[in-house]
Structure formats: structure tokens, C-alpha cells
Amino acid sequence: MGDNKSQLHYHYNLFYIVGILFLVIIVLLTVKWGDIPDFVKYVTFGLTVTSLFLALIAIIYTIFSHFSFSRGISILQNASNVVSEATNKLTDVTAGLEEKVESLPTMIEEVGERVDKRHLELLQELGAGK
């Protein structure tokens, strides 16, 4: 928990330092270079070029992100299909197990009857053999 507080403290200090440096840069630009002719045009042109470059990067990132997202959706769809097929197979197996479990009492009765019948046959054979 202490590590989280120190990291948060570090971020606050970094924010303050960057803010102060940004203000110093603005003041220096205003005081030192304010009297340069066409300075505003140069800065405007530089900012326009930077803006266009950043827009191009954003467009390229969006395209790659879209392809990555589409690929992820495709993989998710395939996984969903596999899970659906497995669920259908489990449903079929469960139905088959239910039928077999329901037939167990009758099978046990038949086995009991056969054992009784065979027991009587053995007794008769033993009795006839005497």
C-alpha cells in the first residue's frame, strides 16, 4: 500500500515540474522572441505541421487497432462456436445417460429373475443328480 502512495506522490511531483517548465517556456517565448517578425507565422506553421502529423499517426493507429479488434472478434466467435458445439454434445450425452439410468431398474430386475431362474435350475439339477 505504501508503494502505491509513493507512486502517486511521484506522479504529482512530475505533474508540477512539467507544469512549471511549460509556464517558463511560455514566458520565455513571449519575452525573448515576441519581437521577432513573423514569429507567430512560424509557430502557427509548425503547429499545423505537427497537428497534421499527429492526425496521420492517429489514422494509422485506428486502422491497425480496427484490424486487431476484428481479429479478436473473429477469435472470440470461433471460441463461442466451439463452446456451443461442446454444449450440444454434452446435452446429447446427458440425454443418453438419462435413458440408460432409467433402464437400470428394469435391467436389475431382469438380472435378478435370471439369477433366480438359474438358481432353481441348479437346484433341480442337483436334486435330479442324487
C-alpha positions as CSV (number, residue, x, y, z in Angstrom):
1,M,0.0,0.0,0.0
2,G,2.9,2.3,0.8
3,D,4.3,1.7,-2.7
4,N,1.0,3.0,-4.3
5,K,1.2,6.2,-2.2
6,S,4.8,6.9,-3.2
7,Q,4.0,6.3,-6.9
8,L,1.0,8.7,-6.6
9,H,3.3,11.2,-4.9
10,Y,5.8,10.8,-7.7
11,H,3.1,11.5,-10.4
12,Y,2.0,14.6,-8.6
13,N,5.6,15.9,-8.4
14,L,6.2,15.1,-12.0
15,F,3.0,17.0,-13.0
16,Y,4.0,20.1,-11.0
17,I,7.5,20.1,-12.6
18,V,6.2,19.7,-16.1
19,G,3.6,22.5,-15.5
20,I,6.2,24.9,-14.1
21,L,8.5,24.1,-17.1
22,F,5.7,24.7,-19.5
23,L,4.9,28.1,-17.9
24,V,8.6,29.1,-18.1
25,I,8.7,28.2,-21.8
26,I,5.7,30.3,-22.5
27,V,7.1,33.3,-20.6
28,L,10.5,32.9,-22.4
29,L,8.8,32.7,-25.8
30,T,6.7,35.8,-25.0
31,V,9.5,37.9,-23.6
32,K,12.5,36.8,-25.7
33,W,11.0,36.1,-29.1
34,G,7.9,38.3,-29.1
35,D,9.7,41.0,-31.1
36,I,10.8,38.6,-33.9
37,P,9.0,39.5,-37.0
38,D,6.7,36.7,-38.4
39,F,7.4,34.5,-35.3
40,V,3.7,33.8,-34.9
41,K,3.5,32.6,-38.5
42,Y,6.4,30.2,-37.9
43,V,4.9,28.9,-34.8
44,T,1.5,28.5,-36.4
45,F,3.0,26.7,-39.4
46,G,5.0,24.4,-37.0
47,L,1.8,23.6,-35.0
48,T,-0.1,23.0,-38.2
49,V,2.5,20.5,-39.5
50,T,2.6,18.9,-36.1
51,S,-1.1,18.6,-36.0
52,L,-1.2,17.0,-39.4
53,F,1.5,14.5,-38.4
54,L,-0.4,13.6,-35.3
55,A,-3.6,13.2,-37.2
56,L,-1.8,10.9,-39.6
57,I,-0.5,8.8,-36.7
58,A,-4.0,8.7,-35.2
59,I,-5.5,7.4,-38.5
60,I,-2.8,4.8,-38.9
61,Y,-3.3,3.7,-35.3
62,T,-7.0,3.5,-35.8
63,I,-6.6,1.3,-38.9
64,F,-4.3,-1.1,-37.1
65,S,-6.5,-1.1,-34.0
66,H,-9.5,-1.9,-36.1
67,F,-7.7,-4.9,-37.7
68,S,-6.6,-6.1,-34.3
69,F,-10.1,-5.7,-32.9
70,S,-11.6,-7.6,-35.9
71,R,-9.1,-10.4,-35.4
72,G,-10.0,-10.6,-31.7
73,I,-13.7,-10.7,-32.5
74,S,-13.1,-13.5,-35.0
75,I,-11.2,-15.5,-32.4
76,L,-13.9,-14.9,-29.9
77,Q,-16.6,-16.0,-32.4
78,N,-14.6,-19.2,-33.1
79,A,-14.3,-19.9,-29.4
80,S,-18.0,-19.3,-29.0
81,N,-18.8,-21.8,-31.7
82,V,-16.5,-24.4,-30.1
83,V,-18.2,-23.9,-26.7
84,S,-21.6,-24.1,-28.4
85,E,-20.7,-27.4,-30.1
86,A,-19.3,-28.8,-26.8
87,T,-22.6,-27.8,-25.1
88,N,-24.6,-29.6,-27.7
89,K,-22.5,-32.7,-27.3
90,L,-22.9,-32.6,-23.5
91,T,-26.6,-32.2,-23.9
92,D,-26.7,-35.3,-26.1
93,V,-24.5,-37.3,-23.8
94,T,-26.7,-36.3,-20.8
95,A,-29.8,-37.4,-22.6
96,G,-28.2,-40.7,-23.4
97,L,-27.2,-41.1,-19.7
98,E,-30.7,-40.4,-18.5
99,E,-32.1,-43.1,-20.8
100,K,-29.6,-45.6,-19.5
101,V,-30.2,-44.7,-15.9
102,E,-33.9,-45.0,-16.4
103,S,-33.4,-48.5,-17.9
104,L,-31.2,-49.7,-14.9
105,P,-34.1,-50.8,-12.6
106,T,-35.6,-53.0,-15.3
107,M,-32.2,-54.5,-16.2
108,I,-31.6,-55.2,-12.5
109,E,-35.0,-56.9,-12.2
110,E,-34.2,-59.0,-15.3
111,V,-30.8,-60.0,-13.8
112,G,-32.5,-60.9,-10.6
113,E,-35.0,-63.0,-12.4
114,R,-32.3,-64.7,-14.4
115,V,-30.3,-65.4,-11.2
116,D,-33.4,-66.9,-9.5
117,K,-34.2,-68.9,-12.6
118,R,-30.7,-70.3,-12.8
119,H,-30.7,-70.9,-9.1
120,L,-33.8,-73.1,-9.5
121,E,-32.3,-74.9,-12.5
122,L,-29.1,-75.6,-10.5
123,L,-31.2,-76.9,-7.5
124,Q,-33.2,-79.1,-9.9
125,E,-30.0,-80.5,-11.5
126,L,-28.5,-81.1,-8.1
127,G,-31.8,-82.8,-6.9
128,A,-32.0,-84.9,-10.0
129,G,-28.4,-86.0,-9.7
130,K,-29.0,-87.6,-6.3
